[in-house]
Amino acid sequence: MNVEFLAHPAEEVASKLLGRVLTCKTSEGTVSIAVTETEAYSGTADPASHAYRGRTPRNAVMFGPAGHLYVYRSHGLHWCANVVTGTDGIASAVLIRAGRVIEGEDLARKRRGEKVESPRLARGPGNFCQALGITAEHNGADLLAGTSVVLSEGEPLPAALIQAGPRVGVSKAHDWQHRFYLAGDPTVSAYRLSPRAKPSAGA
């Protein structure tokens, strides 16, 4: 994996991240998860993006450089992980929505709950981060430097398995076809339309 792979707009990279692997090493151990669902978020042209109104201390990592991890708290409850993409200085990131645990399942289950079924361990962006062990301390981590969180190649996927659809749970630009997922994969989260969503123009 190299930065050139990520140095494109989020909507171009999001589908290519499917099948790639995120690995997080902590004092508890190591967990690796193969990505099965993503969502692309752009900058000032994307009303659903954290960067829509410009750069702030919270979203600064999203403005690059590519290959870093942008971590934020959702609704004060869950951490969410994004892979920063595109050109340095222009906000662009891909939210990791779900994945399949391929290493460290016992540790992932300890974090998520002993009774959680395997397909649900990393289903949904908050669960993904909990299973992997991602927290605020990983915000800005260089995914290509081989440190605590690493993005690696994984296995190539047939293009026929990859599908696109509207984004989940956002009220603005929800109908943009910027969600990418593996068709029929049990780890992919269910689609939910925000009750505040209204039709929008866009990509």
C-alpha positions as CSV (number, residue, x, y, z in Angstrom):
1,M,0.0,0.0,0.0
2,N,1.3,3.4,-0.9
3,V,0.2,7.0,-0.8
4,E,-0.5,7.2,-4.5
5,F,-3.2,4.6,-4.1
6,L,-5.0,7.0,-1.7
7,A,-4.2,10.3,-3.5
8,H,-7.5,10.5,-5.3
9,P,-11.0,11.9,-4.3
10,A,-12.8,9.9,-1.6
11,E,-15.5,8.7,-4.0
12,E,-12.9,7.1,-6.2
13,V,-10.9,5.5,-3.3
14,A,-13.9,4.2,-1.3
15,S,-14.7,1.2,-3.4
16,K,-11.0,0.3,-3.7
17,L,-10.7,0.1,0.0
18,L,-13.0,-2.9,0.1
19,G,-11.0,-6.0,0.9
20,R,-8.1,-4.0,2.3
21,V,-7.1,-4.7,5.9
22,L,-6.8,-2.4,8.9
23,T,-4.7,-3.7,11.8
24,C,-4.4,-2.1,15.2
25,K,-1.8,-3.1,17.8
26,T,-2.5,-2.2,21.4
27,S,-1.3,-3.3,24.8
28,E,-4.1,-5.8,24.8
29,G,-3.0,-7.4,21.5
30,T,-3.6,-7.2,17.8
31,V,-6.8,-7.2,15.7
32,S,-7.0,-7.1,11.9
33,I,-10.2,-6.4,10.0
34,A,-10.9,-6.7,6.3
35,V,-13.1,-3.8,5.1
36,T,-16.5,-4.7,3.7
37,E,-18.3,-1.4,3.7
38,T,-17.2,2.3,3.2
39,E,-18.7,5.7,2.6
40,A,-17.0,8.6,0.8
41,Y,-17.1,12.2,2.2
42,S,-15.7,15.2,0.3
43,G,-15.0,18.7,1.5
44,T,-16.8,22.0,1.0
45,A,-18.9,20.5,-1.9
46,D,-20.4,17.8,0.3
47,P,-23.1,19.0,2.7
48,A,-22.8,15.8,4.8
49,S,-19.0,16.2,5.3
50,H,-17.4,17.4,8.5
51,A,-15.4,19.7,6.3
52,Y,-18.4,21.3,4.5
53,R,-17.9,24.6,6.4
54,G,-14.2,24.6,6.2
55,R,-11.2,23.6,8.3
56,T,-11.5,23.4,12.1
57,P,-9.4,21.9,14.9
58,R,-11.7,18.9,14.9
59,N,-11.5,18.1,11.2
60,A,-8.0,19.3,10.4
61,V,-6.7,15.8,9.8
62,M,-9.3,15.4,7.0
63,F,-7.4,18.0,5.0
64,G,-4.5,15.7,4.5
65,P,-2.0,14.5,3.7
66,A,-3.5,11.2,2.4
67,G,-2.9,8.0,4.3
68,H,-3.7,9.3,7.8
69,L,-6.5,8.3,10.1
70,Y,-9.3,10.8,10.9
71,V,-11.1,9.7,14.1
72,Y,-14.1,11.5,15.5
73,R,-16.8,10.8,18.2
74,S,-20.3,10.2,16.8
75,H,-23.2,11.5,18.9
76,G,-20.9,11.5,21.9
77,L,-21.0,7.7,22.0
78,H,-18.9,5.9,19.4
79,W,-15.5,6.5,17.7
80,C,-15.5,6.4,13.9
81,A,-12.5,5.9,11.7
82,N,-11.8,7.5,8.3
83,V,-9.0,7.0,5.8
84,V,-7.9,10.4,4.5
85,T,-7.5,10.5,0.8
86,G,-7.0,13.0,-2.0
87,T,-4.7,16.0,-2.3
88,D,-3.0,17.7,0.7
89,G,-5.0,20.8,1.7
90,I,-8.4,19.6,0.2
91,A,-10.6,17.7,2.6
92,S,-11.4,14.1,1.6
93,A,-11.9,11.0,3.6
94,V,-13.5,7.5,3.5
95,L,-15.5,6.4,6.5
96,I,-15.0,2.7,7.3
97,R,-18.5,1.4,8.0
98,A,-17.9,-2.4,8.5
99,G,-15.5,-5.3,8.2
100,R,-14.7,-8.9,8.8
101,V,-12.4,-9.8,11.7
102,I,-9.5,-11.9,10.3
103,E,-7.1,-11.8,13.2
104,G,-7.6,-11.4,16.9
105,E,-11.3,-12.4,17.0
106,D,-11.1,-13.3,20.7
107,L,-9.9,-9.8,21.6
108,A,-12.5,-8.2,19.3
109,R,-15.2,-10.2,21.1
110,K,-13.9,-9.3,24.5
111,R,-14.3,-5.6,23.5
112,R,-17.7,-6.0,21.9
113,G,-19.3,-8.7,24.1
114,E,-18.9,-12.4,24.5
115,K,-22.3,-13.1,22.9
116,V,-21.8,-11.0,19.8
117,E,-21.9,-13.2,16.7
118,S,-18.8,-13.1,14.4
119,P,-20.5,-11.2,11.5
120,R,-21.6,-8.4,13.9
121,L,-18.3,-7.8,15.6
122,A,-17.3,-5.0,13.3
123,R,-20.6,-4.2,11.6
124,G,-21.3,-0.5,11.8
125,P,-18.6,2.3,12.2
126,G,-18.8,2.4,16.0
127,N,-18.5,-1.3,16.3
128,F,-15.7,-1.4,13.8
129,C,-13.6,1.0,16.0
130,Q,-14.5,-0.8,19.2
131,A,-13.5,-4.2,17.8
132,L,-10.3,-2.8,16.4
133,G,-9.4,-0.8,19.5
134,I,-9.5,2.6,17.7
135,T,-9.9,5.7,20.0
136,A,-9.1,9.4,19.9
137,E,-5.4,8.7,20.5
138,H,-5.3,7.3,17.0
139,N,-6.5,10.5,15.3
140,G,-3.8,11.5,12.8
141,A,-2.1,8.2,12.8
142,D,0.0,7.5,9.7
143,L,-1.6,4.3,8.2
144,L,1.4,3.7,5.8
145,A,4.2,4.1,8.3
146,G,3.8,0.7,10.1
147,T,3.0,2.1,13.5
148,S,0.1,1.2,15.8
149,V,-2.5,1.3,13.0
150,V,-1.7,0.0,9.6
151,L,-3.6,-0.2,6.3
152,S,-2.5,-3.1,4.1
153,E,-3.4,-4.7,0.8
154,G,-5.6,-7.6,1.7
155,E,-7.1,-9.8,-1.0
156,P,-8.3,-8.5,-4.4
157,L,-12.0,-8.7,-4.9
158,P,-14.1,-9.4,-8.1
159,A,-15.7,-6.1,-9.3
160,A,-19.0,-7.9,-9.5
161,L,-19.2,-8.2,-5.7
162,I,-18.9,-4.4,-5.2
163,Q,-22.1,-2.4,-5.1
164,A,-22.9,1.3,-4.5
165,G,-25.8,3.0,-2.8
166,P,-27.0,5.9,-0.7
167,R,-25.2,6.8,2.5
168,V,-26.6,5.6,5.8
169,G,-28.2,7.8,8.5
170,V,-27.2,11.2,7.2
171,S,-29.8,13.9,6.6
172,K,-27.9,15.9,4.0
173,A,-26.9,14.5,0.6
174,H,-28.0,11.2,1.9
175,D,-29.0,10.0,-1.6
176,W,-25.5,10.4,-3.1
177,Q,-24.3,7.0,-4.3
178,H,-21.2,7.2,-2.1
179,R,-21.7,4.1,0.0
180,F,-19.8,1.0,-1.2
181,Y,-20.2,-2.5,0.1
182,L,-19.8,-6.2,-0.7
183,A,-23.0,-7.7,-2.0
184,G,-24.5,-10.4,0.3
185,D,-21.7,-10.1,2.9
186,P,-23.2,-10.7,6.4
187,T,-20.8,-8.1,8.0
188,V,-22.3,-5.2,6.0
189,S,-24.6,-2.9,8.1
190,A,-28.2,-2.5,7.3
191,Y,-29.3,0.6,5.3
192,R,-31.2,3.2,7.3
193,L,-32.7,6.4,6.0
194,S,-32.4,9.3,8.4
195,P,-35.9,10.6,9.4
196,R,-34.6,14.1,8.7
197,A,-33.4,13.3,5.2
198,K,-34.7,15.3,2.3
199,P,-34.1,14.8,-1.5
200,S,-30.9,16.5,-2.6
201,A,-29.0,17.3,-5.8
202,G,-25.5,15.9,-6.1
203,A,-23.3,13.1,-7.3
